[in-house]
């Protein structure tokens, strides 16, 4: 019976002897000495070195090579487990390794080294930030930081997964790291166990490498929740001898009976995984005694029909628990896993889980895509329902699983996963996601918009580079910035290759648009201020002036003036009220009317002076029956104003002695005289507005003798001059105008 990974003590990572490597080399018929040469090449460089975990580097590489051998890893993968760590000790690692072992080994070692460095830097940066922020690990901020770190590691693994061998090396390395901490009893660095459980184990699951998945989960859980782990381990151990004896009797009986009945089967006990047991207990709220796969068997047969034949025999001779049956042959799991799962009760009523599969299904369940580790060697092997008829098809089959893993964890739609992305680092090891082909300028804008505007130079991995240099995965980018300033217009020239990010291009365009707007506003401000100086109105508040003209604020007014979309003449008209009548100081004063006096000409009663010349003031345009007053002008007789006229109030304040009482005569009621009156209309500008308002005046038999209209930002400001005989009737007409669609106000000026 195969022992459980979680129950077996991991082998302590120590410096292996050469026969171990030789044993691995026996699996490499094409180049039997390549692995031996790789270890011999690495030994003088690594034998006295330690990783940041405290493990001897050469011992770690030895253990990773053994793990890769166990899951069917290729020669290049196993040799790379040594070559990866030599890169830090070589001046030109790619050239040296390529010369000694070939380009394939060099590329694999360099790509894996990049990922190792990025992960190490990210962990160190996270630990430093956590130490500065707080000692607590369960605060919302700390939890969010941990979640971000998990997401970053996942993204990096995907970014480097164009070569699946890189992912396989990282999985094996992380497994050995956990084994080392379990054996050495050293404390696990912050984040390593959680990262293993949340990132590496799901990746191994998606790739179908169950051997690594189970062990990663159990070891990580052992570090994260040691008390729960020990409790379940103790429950497993309490009846271990009795349970194993029972399972062995059932295994032997089942294998014998199946073979006697013509089904050639191999039956074995299945390892027990503590994390899986705990997940079932928590997910289904079960007690330990209700977890069925504590007792588990696996039946391996030759063909799919024999799988169903074995299932039929098992169900005929044991009592099945129907709700626990799953057919993953007819409907495989998303990672390609296939098997029949059932739970039955034996004669003693004890539940036992039984899995039934073919040998091919079993190989895939144990090693998953490890069987297809190198696309170049995949041949015609099938994977996850995809027939890999060549190197390209095998690569696509693997990448589909990686993309599906990305989709599982992030919930992102599949089409968005096909975009090429790269991941680079800031000087403090923060991970920045960029589109393929991104430059240091793209990087600067992604970090902060202001940094992008002021970007003047960049260092990539410590070396100065042009700003249009395409970046690569894992590089560290440092931007040199001016204290102030803005972007270059050259950056928007696609032929020069400064920007690959749509976001960065948008930010640059926005900067130049804002610059143009500020220049336009400055031009408009200058024009308005010069006008105010000419008119002697420099004390006038600019925002108040803008509001009077229908703008929200002064800058909006300046913008339209700067664009020549608003005439300064309109401002002049606002600033220049109608000219006040002039007075003749030598003109005799007029007295109030006396009772018994008769009306004078024109229907206007001016008491005491029968032949005095009169005129209607143009500023307020009085009409019967408005309350009116007269003001004696200089050489133009009496100007008649409405009593509420603002101009009249100003003139009275200066020359009150020129005021004269006047009133409408009786004759005006029957003479048919008409008087011009100004009407102000404010409305939402639309097609046909002027026509609709004019029709109202026409229907009400009011003659329109003048129209002024101006549209400002969608609002129409209109002044109609109409002839009326009675201003009292005008109120009704204005009410009809106000009811028209889009009209917000209609009033007499």
C-alpha distance (Angstrom), angle and dihedral (degrees) to the residues before:
residue distance angle dihedral
X1 . . .
X2 3.79 . .
X3 3.78 111.1 .
X4 3.77 121.1 -125.2
X5 3.77 117.6 -104.0
X6 3.77 90.2 -137.6
X7 3.79 93.6 53.2
X8 3.79 96.4 43.4
X9 3.80 116.4 81.6
X10 3.81 110.2 -117.7
X11 3.77 115.5 -113.6
X12 3.79 110.4 -104.8
X13 3.79 111.3 -111.9
X14 3.80 106.6 -113.1
X15 3.76 132.9 156.2
X16 3.84 104.1 -74.8
X17 3.77 123.5 -138.2
X18 3.77 122.6 -115.1
X19 3.86 95.1 -104.0
X20 3.83 88.5 68.1
X21 3.78 89.9 58.0
X22 3.77 90.9 43.7
X23 3.79 89.5 54.1
X24 3.77 89.7 54.2
X25 3.78 91.2 46.6
X26 3.81 89.6 58.0
X27 3.81 87.6 71.2
X28 3.82 90.8 60.0
X29 3.81 105.8 75.5
X30 3.82 94.5 166.5
X31 3.81 96.9 54.6
X32 3.80 106.8 9.1
X33 3.79 93.6 172.0
X34 3.86 99.1 46.1
X35 3.80 94.7 90.7
X36 3.80 92.6 44.4
X37 3.80 90.0 50.1
X38 3.83 91.3 48.5
X39 3.80 91.6 53.6
X40 3.80 92.2 45.0
X41 3.80 88.8 50.2
X42 3.82 92.2 50.2
X43 3.82 100.7 39.6
X44 3.83 99.7 80.5
X45 3.81 89.8 46.3
X46 3.80 98.7 45.0
X47 3.80 109.1 26.7
X48 3.81 93.8 90.1
X49 3.80 97.0 33.6
X50 3.80 127.1 97.1
X51 3.79 131.4 -157.6
X52 3.79 122.1 -123.9
X53 3.82 86.4 -98.0
X54 3.82 89.8 63.7
X55 3.83 94.3 -110.3
X56 3.79 120.7 131.6
X57 3.81 106.2 -102.0
X58 3.80 96.3 -137.4
X59 3.80 91.8 47.3
X60 3.79 89.2 51.1
X61 3.81 91.7 51.0
X62 3.83 90.9 48.6
X63 3.79 91.6 52.8
X64 3.83 93.0 46.5
X65 3.81 90.0 52.4
X66 3.82 90.0 53.6
X67 3.82 91.9 49.2
X68 3.81 90.5 50.5
X69 3.80 91.1 49.3
X70 3.81 90.5 52.0
X71 3.81 92.2 55.3
X72 3.79 94.1 44.5
X73 3.78 98.4 -99.2
X74 3.79 117.9 172.6
X75 3.78 129.8 -109.6
X76 3.78 92.4 -101.0
X77 3.79 91.4 52.2
X78 3.80 93.5 50.3
X79 3.79 93.8 44.0
X80 3.81 89.9 46.7
X81 3.80 89.8 59.4
X82 3.82 85.4 72.9
X83 3.78 99.4 34.0
X84 3.82 93.9 52.7
X85 3.80 92.5 67.7
X86 3.79 94.7 44.0
X87 3.81 91.4 65.3
X88 3.81 91.0 79.1
X89 3.82 90.0 58.3
X90 3.81 99.2 46.8
X91 3.81 126.9 83.1
X92 3.80 94.0 -146.3
X93 3.80 103.7 15.6
X94 3.80 98.0 173.5
X95 3.79 93.7 51.6
X96 3.81 94.6 43.2
X97 3.82 95.9 46.7
X98 3.82 93.0 42.5
X99 3.81 90.5 52.7
X100 3.79 93.2 48.1
X101 3.82 101.0 37.5
X102 3.80 109.3 9.5
X103 3.80 136.6 -98.7
X104 3.82 93.8 -74.7
X105 3.82 92.7 60.3
X106 3.80 92.3 42.4
X107 3.81 94.5 51.3
X108 3.80 92.3 48.3
X109 3.81 93.0 47.8
X110 3.82 94.1 46.9
X111 3.82 95.0 47.5
X112 3.80 92.2 47.9
X113 3.80 91.3 46.7
X114 3.79 90.5 53.6
X115 3.79 91.3 53.6
X116 3.82 92.2 46.3
X117 3.80 90.7 52.6
X118 3.78 94.1 46.8
X119 3.79 92.2 50.1
X120 3.80 91.9 46.5
X121 3.81 92.5 50.1
X122 3.78 92.2 46.8
X123 3.81 91.9 51.1
X124 3.79 92.1 48.3
X125 3.80 92.3 48.9
X126 3.79 91.7 48.6
X127 3.80 91.8 49.2
X128 3.82 91.5 49.6
X129 3.80 92.7 49.8
X130 3.78 91.9 46.8
X131 3.81 91.0 51.5
X132 3.81 91.3 52.2
X133 3.78 95.5 44.1
X134 3.79 104.9 46.8
X135 3.77 143.5 -37.0
X136 3.82 90.9 -129.0
X137 3.81 117.6 96.9
X138 3.78 99.8 -167.9
X139 3.80 100.4 59.0
X140 3.83 116.7 118.5
X141 3.80 90.1 -114.3
X142 3.80 92.2 52.0
X143 3.78 91.5 46.6
X144 3.79 90.9 50.6
X145 3.80 91.0 48.9
X146 3.80 90.1 51.4
X147 3.80 90.7 50.2
X148 3.80 91.1 50.5
X149 3.80 90.6 49.4
X150 3.80 90.8 51.2
X151 3.79 90.3 50.9
X152 3.81 91.6 48.7
X153 3.80 93.4 51.8
X154 3.80 90.7 48.8
X155 3.81 90.7 50.8
X156 3.78 91.7 48.9
X157 3.79 92.5 50.8
X158 3.79 89.4 52.5
X159 3.79 92.3 45.4
X160 3.81 90.3 55.7
X161 3.80 95.3 38.9
X162 3.80 96.7 93.0
X163 3.80 82.1 102.0
X164 3.80 106.9 46.7
X165 3.80 89.9 -158.1
X166 3.80 89.3 70.5
X167 3.81 89.7 58.0
X168 3.79 91.7 46.8
X169 3.80 91.4 52.0
X170 3.80 91.2 50.6
X171 3.82 92.4 48.8
X172 3.79 91.6 50.8
X173 3.80 91.9 45.2
X174 3.80 93.1 50.5
X175 3.81 90.9 48.6
X176 3.81 90.6 52.5
X177 3.82 90.6 48.0
X178 3.82 90.6 56.3
X179 3.81 90.9 45.4
X180 3.80 89.4 52.3
X181 3.81 93.2 52.8
X182 3.80 91.5 45.6
X183 3.80 91.6 52.1
X184 3.81 97.7 40.4
X185 3.83 95.3 44.3
X186 3.83 88.1 -136.2
X187 3.83 118.5 148.0
X188 3.79 113.6 -96.0
X189 3.84 115.1 -118.5
X190 3.79 115.3 -107.8
X191 3.76 112.6 -84.0
X192 3.81 98.6 11.8
X193 3.81 96.1 98.9
X194 3.82 94.7 41.0
X195 3.79 90.9 46.0
X196 3.81 89.4 50.6
X197 3.80 92.2 51.6
X198 3.80 97.2 41.6
X199 3.81 101.9 36.6
X200 3.80 115.4 14.5
X201 3.82 98.8 40.3
X202 3.85 93.4 49.4
X203 3.80 88.8 48.2
X204 3.81 91.4 51.6
X205 3.80 88.4 47.8
X206 3.79 92.8 51.2
X207 3.78 90.8 49.0
X208 3.81 88.7 48.4
X209 3.80 96.2 -120.5
X210 3.79 95.5 142.5
X211 3.78 95.9 169.2
X212 3.81 90.6 63.0
X213 3.80 94.4 35.8
X214 3.81 95.3 57.3
X215 3.78 94.3 45.2
X216 3.82 94.1 46.3
X217 3.81 89.9 51.0
X218 3.78 95.7 47.5
X219 3.80 95.8 45.6
X220 3.81 94.0 44.3
X221 3.81 90.8 47.7
X222 3.79 89.4 48.9
X223 3.83 89.5 59.5
X224 3.81 97.1 39.1
X225 3.82 98.2 47.0
X226 3.81 107.0 16.4
X227 3.82 95.2 165.1
X228 3.82 94.5 53.0
X229 3.78 90.7 43.1
X230 3.80 92.2 53.1
X231 3.81 91.8 45.4
X232 3.82 93.6 54.8
X233 3.81 91.5 41.3
X234 3.80 88.9 53.5
X235 3.82 91.1 50.1
X236 3.79 89.2 50.9
X237 3.79 92.1 48.2
X238 3.82 97.0 46.7
X239 3.80 93.5 74.4
X240 3.76 98.0 17.7
X241 3.80 97.0 121.6
X242 3.80 92.9 45.9
X243 3.82 92.4 44.2
X244 3.79 94.5 47.7
X245 3.79 91.5 48.5
X246 3.81 90.2 51.0
X247 3.81 92.6 47.8
X248 3.80 91.6 47.6
X249 3.83 92.0 52.4
X250 3.82 90.1 49.1
X251 3.81 91.8 45.8
X252 3.80 93.7 51.0
X253 3.80 93.3 46.2
X254 3.82 93.0 47.1
X255 3.81 94.9 48.9
X256 3.80 91.8 47.5
X257 3.80 94.6 47.8
X258 3.81 94.2 46.9
X259 3.80 92.9 50.7
X260 3.81 91.8 46.0
X261 3.82 88.0 54.1
X262 3.78 93.5 53.6
X263 3.80 98.3 -97.2
X264 3.80 108.6 121.7
X265 3.77 102.7 -147.7
X266 3.76 140.9 161.1
X267 3.80 112.6 -146.3
X268 3.79 123.0 -165.8
X269 3.75 138.8 167.5
X270 3.80 115.3 -100.8
X271 3.82 122.1 -130.3
X272 3.79 118.8 -108.6
X273 3.80 117.0 -125.4
X274 3.77 116.7 -157.4
X275 3.81 96.3 -154.6
X276 3.81 91.1 52.1
X277 3.80 90.2 50.6
X278 3.81 92.6 49.5
X279 3.82 91.6 48.1
X280 3.81 90.4 53.9
X281 3.78 92.6 46.2
X282 3.81 91.2 51.3
X283 3.78 98.0 37.5
X284 3.80 95.3 49.9
X285 3.82 98.0 27.3
X286 3.81 90.7 -120.4
X287 3.76 131.8 158.3
X288 3.77 118.5 -123.5
X289 3.81 91.5 -102.6
X290 3.83 90.0 58.1
X291 3.81 95.7 56.9
X292 3.78 103.5 104.8
X293 3.81 101.8 -164.5
X294 3.80 92.3 65.6
X295 3.82 81.3 92.2
X296 3.78 108.7 41.6
X297 3.80 139.2 161.9
X298 3.79 133.1 -173.1
X299 3.80 124.2 -148.9
X300 3.81 117.5 -160.3
X301 3.81 117.3 -167.4
X302 3.80 136.0 172.6
X303 3.80 103.2 -109.0
X304 3.80 144.9 16.3
X305 3.86 93.4 -106.8
X306 3.80 88.4 54.4
X307 3.84 88.9 52.8
X308 3.78 90.3 60.8
X309 3.83 91.2 40.0
X310 3.81 90.1 54.9
X311 3.82 90.2 46.8
X312 3.81 90.8 52.5
X313 3.80 91.6 50.0
X314 3.83 92.4 47.9
X315 3.81 92.4 50.1
X316 3.80 90.9 47.4
X317 3.82 93.4 53.8
X318 3.80 100.8 35.7
X319 3.77 133.5 41.2
X320 3.84 108.0 -104.3
X321 3.81 123.3 -145.1
X322 3.81 94.9 -136.5
X323 3.80 98.2 -160.9
X324 3.82 89.6 59.5
X325 3.83 95.3 58.3
X326 3.84 119.6 112.2
X327 3.80 128.2 176.9
X328 3.80 106.9 -153.8
X329 3.81 91.1 164.2
X330 3.78 94.4 66.8
X331 3.79 90.4 37.2
X332 3.83 110.8 24.8
X333 3.78 121.6 -157.4
X334 3.78 116.8 -100.6
X335 3.82 91.6 -99.1
X336 3.81 91.6 56.4
X337 3.81 96.5 -99.5
X338 3.82 113.7 155.0
X339 3.81 129.2 -173.5
X340 3.80 143.3 115.3
X341 3.81 114.4 -107.3
X342 3.78 123.1 -163.9
X343 3.80 137.6 156.7
X344 3.81 120.2 -145.4
X345 3.79 136.8 176.7
X346 3.81 119.5 -127.9
X347 3.80 127.6 -144.8
X348 3.82 89.8 -77.4
X349 3.83 90.9 52.6
X350 3.80 92.7 -113.2
X351 3.83 114.6 144.9
X352 3.80 119.3 -124.6
X353 3.79 127.7 -178.1
X354 3.80 115.1 -136.4
X355 3.80 126.0 -166.9
X356 3.81 119.8 -163.6
X357 3.83 122.5 -165.4
X358 3.79 145.0 139.4
X359 3.80 122.2 -99.4
X360 3.82 90.4 -105.6
X361 3.79 90.4 52.3
X362 3.79 89.9 48.2
X363 3.82 92.8 50.8
X364 3.77 90.5 51.1
X365 3.82 92.0 46.1
X366 3.79 91.0 53.6
X367 3.79 101.1 41.1
X368 3.81 105.6 13.4
X369 3.79 113.4 -177.3
X370 3.79 90.3 -2.7
X371 3.80 83.7 92.1
X372 3.81 86.2 62.3
X373 3.81 95.9 38.9
X374 3.81 93.8 139.3
X375 3.77 118.4 41.2
X376 3.80 90.0 -155.6
X377 3.81 90.7 62.3
X378 3.80 99.2 37.6
X379 3.78 96.0 100.2
X380 3.78 113.7 172.5
X381 3.79 97.6 -26.0
X382 3.75 115.0 138.4
X383 3.77 122.6 -131.1
X384 3.81 131.7 -170.6
X385 3.77 92.3 -18.5
X386 3.83 92.6 -48.2
X387 3.77 118.6 115.2
X388 3.79 107.7 -135.5
X389 3.80 99.6 -150.8
X390 3.78 93.0 168.8
X391 3.79 145.6 -1.9
X392 3.79 92.1 -77.1
X393 3.82 94.6 50.2
X394 3.80 91.3 47.6
X395 3.80 90.6 52.0
X396 3.79 92.2 49.2
X397 3.82 90.6 49.2
X398 3.79 90.4 55.4
X399 3.79 95.3 43.6
X400 3.79 90.6 51.0
X401 3.76 88.4 60.8
X402 3.81 92.0 48.4
X403 3.80 90.8 50.0
X404 3.77 90.4 47.3
X405 3.81 89.0 52.3
X406 3.80 88.9 52.4
X407 3.80 89.0 50.5
X408 3.82 91.9 48.6
X409 3.79 93.2 55.1
X410 3.79 101.8 37.4
X411 3.79 106.3 29.6
X412 3.81 89.2 -133.5
X413 3.81 117.3 153.2
X414 3.83 113.5 -103.3
X415 3.79 96.7 -116.8
X416 3.81 91.9 60.9
X417 3.80 91.2 55.7
X418 3.77 93.6 65.4
X419 3.82 93.2 66.7
X420 3.78 110.8 107.4
X421 3.79 111.3 -117.2
X422 3.78 133.8 178.1
X423 3.81 130.0 -157.9
X424 3.78 121.9 -145.1
X425 3.80 133.8 172.0
X426 3.77 135.3 -117.9
X427 3.84 116.4 -135.8
X428 3.83 88.8 -93.6
X429 3.83 91.2 51.4
X430 3.80 98.4 -104.7
X431 3.80 109.2 152.4
X432 3.81 117.5 -120.9
X433 3.81 120.9 -165.4
X434 3.82 115.7 -145.5
X435 3.81 138.1 169.3
X436 3.78 118.7 -98.4
X437 3.79 110.1 -83.3
X438 3.82 93.9 26.7
X439 3.81 118.1 156.9
X440 3.82 134.2 -149.4
X441 3.82 87.6 -92.0
X442 3.82 90.3 57.1
X443 3.79 88.0 48.1
X444 3.83 92.2 51.8
X445 3.81 93.0 50.8
X446 3.81 91.1 47.7
X447 3.80 91.3 53.7
X448 3.83 93.7 47.0
X449 3.81 134.9 -23.8
X450 3.80 93.0 -130.6
X451 3.82 91.0 51.0
X452 3.79 88.4 53.5
X453 3.81 92.7 51.6
X454 3.82 91.5 50.9
X455 3.82 96.7 40.6
X456 3.82 110.7 131.1
X457 3.81 105.1 156.2
X458 3.81 143.6 -1.0
X459 3.79 142.9 -149.2
X460 3.80 119.5 -150.5
X461 3.79 114.1 -162.8
X462 3.80 87.2 -15.8
X463 3.83 97.2 -52.4
X464 3.81 124.8 108.5
X465 3.82 112.2 -115.4
X466 3.83 135.8 178.0
X467 3.79 113.8 -91.1
X468 3.82 91.7 -115.5
X469 3.83 93.6 57.7
X470 3.85 111.6 128.1
X471 3.81 111.0 -122.0
X472 3.83 126.6 -133.7
X473 3.77 135.4 -148.5
X474 3.78 116.0 -74.0
X475 3.80 98.0 12.5
X476 3.80 120.5 139.7
X477 3.80 112.2 -130.0
X478 3.80 126.1 -162.0
X479 3.81 120.1 -174.7
X480 3.80 125.4 -149.1
X481 3.80 110.7 -148.1
X482 3.80 136.2 -171.4
X483 3.81 118.6 -124.7
X484 3.79 89.9 -115.6
X485 3.77 139.8 -5.0
X486 3.75 139.3 86.3
X487 3.80 143.0 -99.4
X488 3.78 126.8 -68.1
X489 3.80 120.5 -107.3
X490 3.81 86.8 -132.3
X491 3.80 88.2 71.9
X492 3.81 89.5 70.8
X493 3.81 91.5 54.9
X494 3.81 103.5 101.1
X495 3.81 91.8 -160.1
X496 3.81 91.2 63.0
X497 3.83 92.9 56.2
X498 3.80 100.6 -138.2
X499 3.81 96.7 135.0
X500 3.80 132.1 40.0
X501 3.81 97.2 160.7
X502 3.80 119.6 88.7
X503 3.81 88.4 -151.5
X504 3.80 92.3 56.4
X505 3.81 92.9 47.6
X506 3.80 89.5 51.2
X507 3.81 91.0 51.6
X508 3.82 92.3 50.7
X509 3.81 92.8 48.4
X510 3.79 90.1 48.2
X511 3.81 90.4 53.5
X512 3.81 93.1 53.2
X513 3.82 91.5 43.7
X514 3.80 89.5 52.9
X515 3.81 89.9 47.9
X516 3.81 91.5 52.4
X517 3.80 90.6 47.2
X518 3.79 92.6 51.8
X519 3.80 89.8 51.1
X520 3.81 90.9 50.0
X521 3.81 91.7 49.1
X522 3.81 90.9 48.9
X523 3.80 90.1 51.7
X524 3.81 91.7 49.4
X525 3.81 92.7 46.3
X526 3.79 91.1 52.5
X527 3.82 92.0 51.4
X528 3.82 93.8 47.9
X529 3.80 93.7 46.4
X530 3.81 91.5 50.4
X531 3.81 89.5 52.1
X532 3.80 91.5 50.3
X533 3.79 89.9 50.6
X534 3.82 91.2 52.9
X535 3.79 90.8 48.8
X536 3.80 93.5 45.7
X537 3.81 91.8 -120.2
X538 3.81 100.8 121.4
X539 3.80 90.8 128.7
X540 3.79 91.2 62.8
X541 3.82 113.6 111.2
X542 3.80 108.9 -116.5
X543 3.81 95.0 -144.4
X544 3.83 90.2 52.1
X545 3.79 90.1 50.5
X546 3.82 90.7 50.2
X547 3.81 92.6 51.0
X548 3.82 90.9 50.1
X549 3.80 87.9 54.4
X550 3.81 92.9 49.8
X551 3.82 100.3 -99.6
X552 3.81 126.5 128.2
X553 3.80 93.8 -130.5
X554 3.79 143.3 -14.0
X555 3.84 94.5 -89.0
X556 3.80 90.6 57.4
X557 3.83 88.9 53.3
X558 3.82 92.0 46.9
X559 3.82 91.1 49.2
X560 3.81 93.1 55.5
X561 3.81 92.5 43.2
X562 3.82 89.9 48.5
X563 3.82 90.2 51.6
X564 3.84 90.3 48.3
X565 3.79 88.4 -118.7
X566 3.81 94.0 121.7
X567 3.79 124.9 50.2
X568 3.78 121.2 -128.5
X569 3.83 86.6 -145.7
X570 3.80 88.2 72.7
X571 3.80 89.1 57.8
X572 3.80 90.4 48.3
X573 3.81 90.9 53.7
X574 3.78 90.0 51.5
X575 3.79 92.6 49.5
X576 3.84 95.8 46.3
X577 3.84 112.9 66.2
X578 3.85 118.5 -163.3
X579 3.77 112.0 -70.3
X580 3.80 111.4 -91.0
X581 3.80 115.7 -120.1
X582 3.79 115.8 -100.5
X583 3.80 121.3 -127.2
X584 3.77 132.9 -139.3
X585 3.77 108.6 -134.5
X586 3.82 91.0 -157.0
X587 3.84 94.8 55.9
X588 3.82 112.3 111.8
X589 3.79 118.4 -111.8
X590 3.78 118.7 -105.7
X591 3.74 122.9 -136.1
X592 3.79 132.7 -141.3
X593 3.84 116.8 -83.5
X594 3.76 120.0 -91.2
X595 3.75 124.7 -139.5
X596 3.79 113.8 -97.4
X597 3.82 94.9 34.7
X598 3.81 115.2 127.3
X599 3.80 128.7 -128.9
X600 3.77 120.9 -91.2
X601 3.80 131.5 -138.6
X602 3.76 125.3 -52.7
X603 3.79 94.5 29.0
X604 3.80 90.8 -79.9
X605 3.77 116.5 121.1
X606 3.80 113.2 -143.0
X607 3.78 107.5 173.8
X608 3.81 118.3 -139.6
X609 3.83 100.0 12.0
X610 3.77 111.9 66.6
X611 3.78 98.2 -178.8
X612 3.81 100.5 38.8
X613 3.83 114.9 137.2
X614 3.85 113.6 -117.2
X615 3.82 135.1 -173.2
X616 3.83 136.8 -176.2
X617 3.81 112.4 -110.8
X618 3.83 112.0 -114.7
X619 3.79 93.7 -148.9
X620 3.82 96.5 66.8
X621 3.85 103.4 10.1
X622 3.82 100.2 -145.5
X623 3.78 120.8 -149.3
X624 3.81 132.3 178.0
X625 2.95 128.6 -48.7
X626 3.84 92.8 21.5
X627 3.80 116.3 122.9
X628 3.79 103.8 -107.3
X629 3.81 142.8 -171.5
X630 3.79 132.4 -167.1
X631 3.77 128.8 -130.5
X632 3.78 122.9 -164.4
X633 3.81 110.0 -126.7
X634 3.77 129.6 -160.4
X635 3.77 106.0 -92.8
X636 3.83 96.8 -23.4
X637 3.75 102.0 82.8
X638 3.79 122.0 -128.2
X639 3.80 120.1 -14.2
X640 3.80 111.2 -151.4
X641 3.82 116.6 -143.3
X642 3.76 136.0 176.7
X643 3.76 109.3 -102.8
X644 3.85 90.6 -120.1
X645 3.82 93.1 53.1
X646 3.81 110.9 130.4
X647 3.80 92.1 -148.9
X648 3.81 90.4 54.4
X649 3.81 90.2 53.5
X650 3.81 91.1 53.4
X651 3.83 92.6 48.6
X652 3.80 93.0 47.8
X653 3.80 89.6 50.9
X654 3.80 89.5 56.7
X655 3.83 100.8 35.0
X656 3.77 109.6 14.9
X657 3.80 92.6 162.0
X658 3.84 90.1 69.7
X659 3.81 93.3 65.4
X660 3.82 116.7 113.8
X661 3.79 129.9 -175.7
X662 3.79 114.6 -120.6
X663 3.78 134.7 167.6
X664 3.74 139.1 -173.2
X665 3.78 113.9 -87.3
X666 3.81 124.5 -127.1
X667 3.80 91.0 -116.9
X668 3.83 92.7 68.5
X669 3.79 90.9 68.7
X670 3.78 93.0 64.1
X671 3.78 103.5 25.8
X672 3.82 96.8 78.9
X673 3.80 92.8 -126.6
X674 3.83 117.3 165.2
X675 3.80 130.0 -156.4
X676 3.84 130.4 -155.6
X677 3.82 114.0 -116.5
X678 3.84 128.6 -175.9
X679 3.82 118.6 -132.2
X680 3.86 121.9 -167.4
X681 3.82 118.8 -151.3
X682 3.81 125.9 -174.4
X683 3.83 117.4 -168.6
X684 3.79 145.8 149.3
X685 3.77 104.4 -87.7
X686 3.78 113.5 -112.2
X687 3.75 140.6 149.3
X688 3.82 113.1 -78.0
X689 3.83 95.4 16.9
X690 3.83 95.2 123.6
X691 3.80 90.9 46.7
X692 3.82 93.5 51.3
X693 3.81 93.6 50.0
X694 3.80 92.5 46.8
X695 3.81 90.4 51.7
X696 3.81 90.5 57.2
X697 3.82 91.4 55.1
X698 3.82 90.7 45.6
X699 3.80 93.5 51.8
X700 3.80 90.0 48.7
X701 3.82 89.3 50.7
X702 3.79 95.0 -117.4
X703 3.77 115.0 143.7
X704 3.82 115.0 -132.8
X705 3.80 109.2 -146.6
X706 3.79 99.8 170.9
X707 3.82 141.7 19.1
X708 3.80 131.5 -171.1
X709 3.81 119.6 -179.1
X710 3.80 136.5 174.5
X711 3.82 130.9 176.2
X712 3.79 118.7 -148.8
X713 3.81 118.4 -178.6
X714 3.79 94.0 -28.2
X715 3.81 95.8 -42.8
X716 3.83 119.2 110.7
X717 3.81 118.0 -146.4
X718 3.82 108.6 -165.0
X719 3.83 133.5 179.0
X720 3.82 119.0 -165.6
X721 3.82 122.2 -169.5
X722 3.82 108.2 -153.7
X723 3.81 132.0 176.1
X724 3.81 115.9 -122.1
X725 3.77 133.8 173.2
X726 3.79 92.5 -161.3
X727 3.81 122.1 29.9
X728 3.81 90.4 -161.0
X729 3.81 90.4 70.9
X730 3.80 90.0 52.9
X731 3.83 91.0 73.2
X732 3.81 90.8 65.8
X733 3.81 92.6 48.9
X734 3.80 92.2 50.1
X735 3.81 88.9 53.2
X736 3.81 89.2 57.0
X737 3.79 91.2 49.6
X738 3.82 91.7 50.1
X739 3.83 89.6 56.6
X740 3.81 92.9 60.6
X741 3.87 116.3 109.2
X742 3.80 111.5 -87.3
X743 3.81 96.7 10.8
X744 3.79 111.7 128.4
X745 3.83 99.4 177.0
X746 3.82 140.9 4.2
X747 3.79 119.1 -175.7
X748 3.74 143.1 150.6
X749 3.79 113.5 -99.7
